[in-house]
Amino acid sequence: MVGLRLRCFIPPTTTELSAVRCNPSVISFEWRNSEVRQPRNCRTAAARLGGERPDPLLEAAVRAAFLRFQESLRPEPQFIDPYSSCLLSSTVSHHDVESKYSPSPRQYRLATKFIDDNLLSMIGTTEDLRQIVLLTDGMDTRPYRLNWPRSSVIFDISPQSVFNIASQKLKEAGAKVSRNCISLHVPLESTDLQLALCERGYNGNKPSLWAIQGLPMSTMTNLIDILSLVSSSAMKGSIFLGELPTSLAVESSQIEAKDNRRDRIQRLLVSHGFRVNATSSDYESDDGSLLFIAEQLQFSDAQMEIWRTHLERIEDEGDEEGFDEL
């Protein structure tokens, strides 16, 4: 993308309140809830929110929402989420969702701050960057709590079951996106996720900004599918940032050092057409998460289709001057 400057923002110790809103080819995916494990107390909390039977994906989302709620109450929070409390049932106690399991409180708040600040920093570099794709757990409140530039379109890719519960609670709390912006949901369970995204209005011929945090991924195949989706959909020059689980880079029969895991994840990004411009190994947690910023170096599928159309037209017309248009 012409004129897009990449900047890695390392989170300060205090919140930048101006960044937070204080008013309350086919790619197929297969996600199995049984692959996501959470502690018993978290299952109890999720069951109270979503019904009698606990949903493992909902459990993880509730856990993250609770960590945002806790951070917002700190004397010097790294970020403020005014909507996190509405995502927690009034019958859910702190004990229900507190646990030693991932995400760890320290890692989660650092990752959230890192992603928040870099999203706003990147989107402020050019007026052309108005497509934002969030790969989330279904309870991400960024569409509502961040100040997005006018005409921004925020696509949320997340589990449908979790999003349904979250969207209803956010609606009841009066949550709204920034003025003249729109937020659209794309179910993670879509048979063809790339097509589903385009059907919601995403344009692969325009710059886009992608961020990932909390998206359910339990296997290396899930991770590769997501990287393929972003690589195929994002226009050349677009930005992909967020948090990736380095633990997925370790085979079950292997024990690898964190440095090797990070290297493997970075090689995966490069193999999918991304140039990794910044990583933040200082924020990698024991459970294996890496913060990163990468730039798309390849053409999106939509751009390649336009290229093929031009070539076919030139061949049909035999117009040598047509090459000047390319």
C-alpha atoms as one frame of an Amber mdcrd trajectory, in Angstrom:
protein
   0.000   0.000   0.000   1.538   3.275  -1.081   2.409   5.630   1.730   1.645
   3.225   4.581   4.234   3.585   7.323   4.714   0.753   9.781   5.161   1.591
  13.423   5.475  -0.768  16.355   3.862   0.784  19.410   5.129  -0.633  22.694
   2.420  -0.227  25.339   3.054   2.428  27.998   2.185   1.928  31.625  -0.900
   4.140  31.478  -3.922   4.246  29.240  -4.170   6.724  26.383  -7.781   7.660
  27.033  -8.209   9.390  23.678  -7.974   5.974  22.015 -10.827   4.531  24.034
 -14.498   5.255  23.713 -15.812   5.886  27.194 -19.495   5.853  26.344 -21.170
   2.690  27.426  -9.602 -20.090  -4.327 -11.996 -21.804  -1.523 -10.840 -21.945
   2.054 -12.760 -24.336   4.298 -12.692 -24.385   8.092 -13.750 -26.999  10.610
 -13.935 -26.011  14.277 -14.760 -28.460  17.034 -15.752 -27.172  20.441 -14.573
 -30.350  22.109 -10.983 -29.438  21.281 -11.082 -26.382  23.572 -10.580 -27.186
  27.263 -11.301 -24.879  30.191 -11.414 -25.368  33.960 -14.593 -26.405  35.728
 -15.284 -23.017  37.339 -15.079 -21.278  33.977 -17.496 -23.845  32.526 -19.932
 -22.971  35.322 -19.743 -19.271  34.489 -20.298 -19.881  30.790 -23.220 -22.190
  31.497 -24.947 -19.451  33.473 -24.472 -17.064  30.569 -25.376 -19.294  27.679
 -27.640 -22.034  28.956 -27.568 -25.305  30.826 -24.783 -26.920  28.818 -21.458
 -25.032  28.833 -19.895 -24.050  25.509 -16.062 -24.327  25.564 -15.753 -21.408
  23.141 -18.019 -19.304  25.343 -15.969 -20.252  28.398 -12.793 -18.889  26.813
 -14.543 -15.674  25.709 -15.994 -15.106  29.181 -12.562 -15.586  30.682 -11.116
 -12.906  28.377 -14.002 -10.506  29.058 -13.439 -10.926  32.779  -9.743 -10.081
  32.404 -10.697  -6.882  30.545 -13.163  -6.083  33.311 -10.448  -6.557  35.948
  -7.962  -4.409  34.030 -10.506  -1.594  33.643 -10.833  -1.412  37.441  -7.106
  -1.051  38.100  -5.836   2.349  39.378  -3.684   2.754  36.245  -5.248   0.473
  33.612  -3.449  -0.233  30.365  -6.811  -0.017  28.619 -10.462   0.546  29.535
 -13.291  -1.659  28.363 -16.569  -0.056  29.490 -18.576  -2.934  27.999 -16.783
  -5.914  29.537 -19.051  -5.952  32.597 -22.214  -6.365  30.524 -20.750  -9.566
  29.049 -20.554 -11.138  32.486 -23.675 -12.581  34.073 -24.727 -10.960  37.346
 -24.587 -14.452  38.870 -20.981 -15.036  37.846 -18.501 -14.555  40.677 -14.798
 -13.784  40.374 -14.087 -17.330  41.531 -16.053 -18.719  38.591 -13.686 -17.305
  35.997 -10.400 -16.920  37.823  -7.978 -19.704  37.012  -4.362 -20.447  36.264
  -5.244 -21.326  32.676  -4.654 -19.325  29.509  -4.954 -16.500  28.840  -2.749
 -15.379  31.706  -3.780 -11.951  33.080  -0.431 -10.296  32.438  -0.064 -11.594
  28.894  -3.652 -10.835  28.003  -3.615  -7.209  29.111  -0.254  -6.564  27.416
  -1.460  -8.180  24.190  -4.732  -6.251  24.279  -2.929  -2.945  24.778  -0.425
  -3.783  22.047  -3.177  -4.598  19.559  -5.392  -1.632  20.503  -2.628   0.919
  20.075  -1.248  -0.518  16.868  -4.715  -0.748  15.307  -5.337   2.938  15.929
  -1.790   3.877  14.946  -1.968   1.994  11.638  -5.420   3.174  10.683  -4.384
   6.757  11.276  -1.609   6.610   8.657  -3.823   6.846   5.576  -7.382   7.755
   4.701  -7.594   4.761   2.352  -7.361   2.249   5.178 -10.967   1.825   6.254
 -11.477  -1.972   6.148 -10.752  -3.615   9.484 -11.031  -7.377   9.966 -10.997
  -8.638  13.561 -10.417 -12.361  14.134 -11.833 -12.814  17.641 -13.456 -15.036
  20.257 -16.908 -13.510  19.692 -16.852 -11.152  22.704 -14.359  -8.621  21.359
 -15.625  -5.115  22.158 -13.153  -3.231  19.949 -15.843  -2.280  17.402 -17.549
  -0.333  20.221 -14.830   0.870  22.558 -12.233   2.183  20.068 -12.560   5.474
  18.195 -12.633   4.453  14.539 -12.197   7.001  11.721 -15.303   7.961   9.751
 -16.446   5.452   7.115 -14.638   2.541   8.758 -16.130  -0.913   8.185 -15.269
  -3.417  10.907 -15.689  -7.108  10.104 -15.773  -9.463  13.091 -14.925 -13.093
  12.308 -15.801 -15.221  15.325 -17.864 -18.211  16.527 -21.558 -17.624  15.835
 -22.803 -19.045  19.150 -20.614 -16.740  21.231 -21.277 -13.705  19.048 -25.053
 -14.158  19.365 -24.861 -13.960  23.157 -22.393 -11.068  23.158 -24.250  -8.978
  20.583 -27.510  -9.231  22.526 -25.846  -8.122  25.766 -24.001  -5.284  24.036
 -27.229  -4.112  22.436 -28.949  -4.087  25.817 -26.044  -2.053  27.216 -26.415
   0.533  24.450 -23.071  -0.176  22.791 -22.623   1.571  19.434 -19.806   1.846
  16.913 -18.250   5.210  16.118 -20.357   7.633  14.100 -20.610   6.867  10.363
 -18.960   3.470  10.880 -20.428  -0.013  10.637 -19.681  -3.365  12.244 -20.505
  -6.637  10.467 -20.242 -10.218  11.693 -18.939 -13.176   9.681 -19.451 -16.635
  11.270 -16.226 -18.525  11.802 -18.096 -21.711  10.925 -18.792 -20.544   7.340
 -18.042 -23.275   4.797 -16.156 -20.788   2.621 -14.970 -18.056   4.954 -13.363
 -15.956   2.243 -16.579 -15.937   0.204 -18.669 -15.181   3.302 -16.443 -12.197
   4.063 -16.803 -10.834   0.534 -20.572 -11.327   0.634 -20.658  -9.056   3.682
 -18.993  -6.321   1.641 -15.272  -6.891   2.044 -13.256  -5.756  -0.991  -9.940
  -7.457  -1.720  -9.000  -4.619  -4.066  -8.850  -2.118  -1.206  -6.359  -1.852
   1.658  -7.275  -3.658   4.852  -6.063  -3.989   8.416  -6.328  -7.404  10.069
  -5.992  -8.138  13.778  -6.137 -11.486  15.563  -6.664 -12.191  19.257  -8.641
 -14.931  20.923  -9.734 -16.712  17.744 -10.224 -20.407  18.634  -7.306 -22.384
  17.207  -6.347 -25.775  18.585  -4.319 -27.299  15.750  -1.643 -26.265  13.305
  -4.174 -26.827  10.529  -6.435 -24.142  12.047  -3.531 -21.703  12.133  -2.497
 -22.412   8.540  -6.105 -22.019   7.377  -6.296 -18.590   9.000  -2.994 -17.479
   7.475  -4.252 -18.671   4.081  -7.466 -16.692   4.522  -5.636 -13.472   5.324
  -3.066 -14.002   2.577  -5.738 -14.672  -0.061  -8.014 -11.814   1.024  -5.673
  -8.954   1.956  -4.570  -6.545  -0.760  -0.836  -6.117  -1.257   0.462  -3.648
   1.329  -2.230  -4.462   3.887  -1.287  -5.064   7.509  -1.783  -8.152   9.673
  -1.078  -7.875  13.389  -1.993  -9.417  16.686  -1.297 -12.453  18.818  -0.506
 -15.944  17.542  -0.129 -19.095  19.661   3.416 -20.357  19.228   2.465 -23.525
  21.089   0.752 -24.790  17.936   4.137 -24.823  16.216   5.270 -27.652  18.486
   4.494 -31.197  17.428   3.120 -33.472  20.118   6.303 -35.537  20.169   8.617
 -32.533  20.453   9.735 -30.140  23.145  11.027 -26.939  21.594  12.527 -23.770
  23.002  10.443 -20.606  22.745  12.901 -19.099  20.245  12.364 -22.053  17.905
   8.589 -21.714  18.222   8.755 -18.014  17.370  10.995 -18.726  14.399   8.582
 -21.353  13.109   5.600 -18.993  13.371   7.538 -16.256  11.588   8.521 -18.687
   8.826   4.832 -19.578   8.462   3.983 -15.908   8.016   6.715 -15.479   5.417
   5.589 -18.592   3.548   2.124 -17.044   3.247   3.455 -13.847   1.696   3.967
 -11.671   4.783   6.997  -9.644   5.769   7.278  -9.557   9.550   8.212  -5.976
  10.421   8.049  -6.240  14.179   7.663  -8.860  16.870   7.506  -8.452  20.595
   9.132 -11.448  22.230   9.224  -9.529  25.515   5.510 -10.200  25.862   5.560
 -13.913  25.122   3.914 -15.811  27.946   4.661 -19.253  29.287   1.713 -20.658
  27.357   3.329 -19.504  24.114   1.906 -16.368  22.483   3.730 -14.024  20.150
   2.779 -10.436  19.289   3.623  -9.393  15.738   3.107  -6.857  12.953   3.401
  -8.020   9.339   2.860  -6.540   5.884   1.242  -8.383   2.978   3.652  -8.608
   0.027   1.465 -10.669  -2.324  -1.530  -9.721  -4.440  -4.905 -10.754  -3.074
  -7.109 -13.124  -5.050  -9.236 -10.147  -6.079  -6.189  -8.302  -7.408  -5.041
 -11.369  -9.307  -8.487 -11.685 -10.884  -8.254  -8.117 -12.199  -4.780  -8.886
 -13.549  -6.051 -11.971 -15.360  -8.979 -10.005 -16.780  -6.608  -7.358 -18.178
  -4.396  -9.991 -19.767  -7.361 -11.780 -21.346  -8.696  -8.517 -22.755  -5.310
  -7.606 -24.213  -4.954 -11.051 -25.778  -8.443 -10.863 -27.263  -7.973  -7.386
 -28.663  -4.346  -7.773 -29.621  -3.785  -4.304 -28.223  -0.091  -3.876 -27.494
  -0.679  -0.448 -25.969  -2.836  -2.141 -23.379   0.290  -3.227 -21.524   0.838
   0.388 -20.537  -2.310   0.189 -18.425  -0.752  -2.562 -16.288
